[in-house]
């Protein structure tokens, strides 16, 4: 299977529709944070950045009159549930490895505890990285969903992150091959 890139995800009409409405600048910023944290915590940066980029893809239903409605979201939040399903379906359509698609979807499902009853859920490292990346980029009142970014800048940033991920994965592949020999 080929590696599905962030750019392929970004360019897909489903991501265009839902990621933009939830905040493209926030999605890209969270993906960059996830990349940094993935290296720090020994998590696959490809999975972490994809999950962070798509983590709010379930937010579409919390818009009213074309505007993000933070109060409605806080009152009725299930975006992580909806987003996990939507992201999984998108990744499978793009021919992502099914195991990776499931891991990404689970990280999206568990990136927030706002919809969960009070209980101590033990997060896996990938899930922790995505939750941390989202938290680091949050702004009061949901303002992080309103930040703007031009398409040109978004594409440049996504391509740069794709390049960093490929470089890291190639280094890991070489390191693993050297270890096996």
C-alpha positions as CSV (number, residue, x, y, z in Angstrom):
1,X,0.0,0.0,0.0
2,X,1.1,3.5,-0.8
3,X,1.4,6.2,1.9
4,X,-1.6,8.5,1.8
5,X,-0.2,12.0,2.2
6,X,-1.7,14.9,4.1
7,X,-1.9,16.8,0.8
8,X,-4.1,14.0,-0.6
9,X,-6.3,14.2,2.5
10,X,-6.5,18.0,2.3
11,X,-7.4,18.0,-1.4
12,X,-10.2,15.4,-1.0
13,X,-13.7,17.1,-1.3
14,X,-14.8,15.6,2.1
15,X,-11.8,17.2,3.9
16,X,-12.3,20.4,2.0
17,X,-15.9,20.6,3.2
18,X,-15.6,19.5,6.8
19,X,-12.0,20.5,7.8
20,X,-12.5,24.0,6.4
21,X,-15.7,24.5,8.4
22,X,-14.1,23.3,11.6
23,X,-11.0,25.5,11.1
24,X,-8.3,24.8,8.5
25,X,-5.7,26.9,10.3
26,X,-6.4,25.0,13.5
27,X,-6.2,21.7,11.7
28,X,-2.8,22.5,10.2
29,X,-1.5,23.9,13.5
30,X,-2.6,20.9,15.4
31,X,-0.9,18.6,12.8
32,X,2.4,20.5,13.3
33,X,2.1,20.2,17.1
34,X,1.3,16.5,16.7
35,X,4.4,16.1,14.5
36,X,6.6,17.7,17.2
37,X,5.0,15.7,20.0
38,X,5.1,12.4,18.0
39,X,8.9,12.7,17.9
40,X,9.1,13.5,21.5
41,X,6.9,10.6,22.6
42,X,8.1,8.0,20.1
43,X,4.8,7.9,18.1
44,X,4.4,7.4,14.4
45,X,4.4,11.0,13.0
46,X,2.4,9.9,9.9
47,X,-0.5,8.7,12.0
48,X,-0.2,11.5,14.5
49,X,-0.3,14.3,11.9
50,X,-3.2,12.7,10.0
51,X,-5.2,12.3,13.2
52,X,-4.5,15.8,14.4
53,X,-5.3,17.3,11.0
54,X,-8.7,15.5,10.9
55,X,-9.5,15.6,14.6
56,X,-12.3,18.2,14.3
57,X,-13.8,16.9,11.0
58,X,-17.0,16.1,13.0
59,X,-17.7,19.7,13.9
60,X,-19.8,20.5,10.9
61,X,-23.1,20.0,12.7
62,X,-22.3,22.8,15.2
63,X,-22.6,25.6,12.7
64,X,-25.6,27.9,12.8
65,X,-26.3,30.4,9.9
66,X,-22.9,29.6,8.4
67,X,-21.1,30.5,11.7
68,X,-19.4,28.3,14.2
69,X,-21.7,28.2,17.3
70,X,-19.4,27.5,20.3
71,X,-22.3,27.4,22.8
72,X,-24.2,24.9,20.8
73,X,-21.1,22.8,20.5
74,X,-20.4,22.9,24.2
75,X,-24.0,21.9,25.0
76,X,-24.3,19.0,22.5
77,X,-20.7,18.0,21.7
78,X,-20.3,14.6,19.9
79,X,-17.9,15.9,17.3
80,X,-15.2,13.3,18.2
81,X,-17.6,10.4,17.6
82,X,-18.9,11.9,14.3
83,X,-15.3,12.9,13.3
84,X,-13.9,9.4,14.0
85,X,-16.4,7.8,11.6
86,X,-16.0,10.5,9.0
87,X,-12.2,10.4,9.1
88,X,-12.1,6.6,8.9
89,X,-14.4,6.6,5.9
90,X,-12.3,9.2,4.1
91,X,-9.0,7.4,4.8
92,X,-10.4,4.1,3.6
93,X,-11.6,5.9,0.4
94,X,-8.1,7.2,-0.1
95,X,-6.7,3.7,0.3
96,X,-5.1,4.2,3.7
97,X,-3.9,1.1,5.4
98,X,-7.0,-0.2,7.3
99,X,-5.1,-0.7,10.5
100,X,-3.7,2.8,10.3
101,X,-7.1,4.2,9.5
102,X,-8.5,2.5,12.6
103,X,-5.7,3.9,14.8
104,X,-6.2,7.4,13.4
105,X,-10.0,7.1,13.9
106,X,-9.5,6.0,17.6
107,X,-7.2,8.9,18.2
108,X,-9.8,11.3,16.8
109,X,-12.5,9.6,18.9
110,X,-10.5,10.1,22.1
111,X,-8.9,13.5,21.4
112,X,-11.3,15.1,23.8
113,X,-13.2,14.0,26.8
114,X,-15.9,16.6,26.6
115,X,-18.6,14.0,25.6
116,X,-17.4,11.2,27.9
117,X,-18.8,10.5,31.4
118,X,-16.3,11.2,34.2
119,X,-14.0,8.1,34.3
120,X,-10.4,7.5,33.9
121,X,-9.8,6.3,30.4
122,X,-6.2,5.2,29.7
123,X,-5.1,6.7,26.4
124,X,-2.6,5.1,24.1
125,X,0.5,7.2,23.1
126,X,-0.9,8.2,19.7
127,X,-4.2,9.3,21.4
128,X,-2.3,11.3,24.0
129,X,-0.3,13.1,21.3
130,X,-3.4,14.1,19.3
131,X,-5.2,15.3,22.4
132,X,-2.1,17.3,23.5
133,X,-1.7,18.8,20.0
134,X,-5.3,20.0,20.0
135,X,-5.1,21.3,23.6
136,X,-1.9,23.3,22.9
137,X,-3.6,25.1,20.0
138,X,-6.9,25.9,21.7
139,X,-8.1,29.4,22.3
140,X,-10.8,30.7,24.7
141,X,-14.4,30.5,23.4
142,X,-13.4,28.3,20.5
143,X,-11.5,31.1,18.7
144,X,-9.0,28.7,17.3
145,X,-11.8,27.5,14.9
146,X,-12.1,31.0,13.5
147,X,-8.5,31.6,12.5
148,X,-8.0,32.1,8.8
149,X,-5.3,30.9,6.4
150,X,-5.1,31.3,2.7
151,X,-5.2,28.3,0.4
152,X,-1.7,29.0,-0.8
153,X,-0.2,29.1,2.7
154,X,-2.2,26.1,3.7
155,X,-0.9,24.0,0.8
156,X,2.7,25.2,1.5
157,X,2.5,24.2,5.1
158,X,0.9,20.9,4.4
159,X,3.5,20.0,1.8
160,X,6.3,21.0,4.2
161,X,4.8,18.8,6.8
162,X,4.4,15.9,4.3
163,X,8.1,16.4,3.4
164,X,9.2,16.2,7.1
165,X,7.2,13.1,7.6
166,X,8.7,11.4,4.6
167,X,12.2,12.4,5.7
168,X,11.5,10.9,9.1
169,X,10.0,7.7,7.8
170,X,12.9,7.2,5.4
171,X,15.4,7.7,8.3
172,X,13.5,5.1,10.3
173,X,13.4,2.7,7.4
174,X,17.2,3.0,7.0
175,X,17.8,2.7,10.7
176,X,15.6,-0.5,10.8
177,X,17.4,-2.0,7.8
178,X,20.8,-1.3,9.5
179,X,19.5,-3.0,12.7
180,X,18.4,-6.1,10.8
181,X,21.7,-6.5,9.0
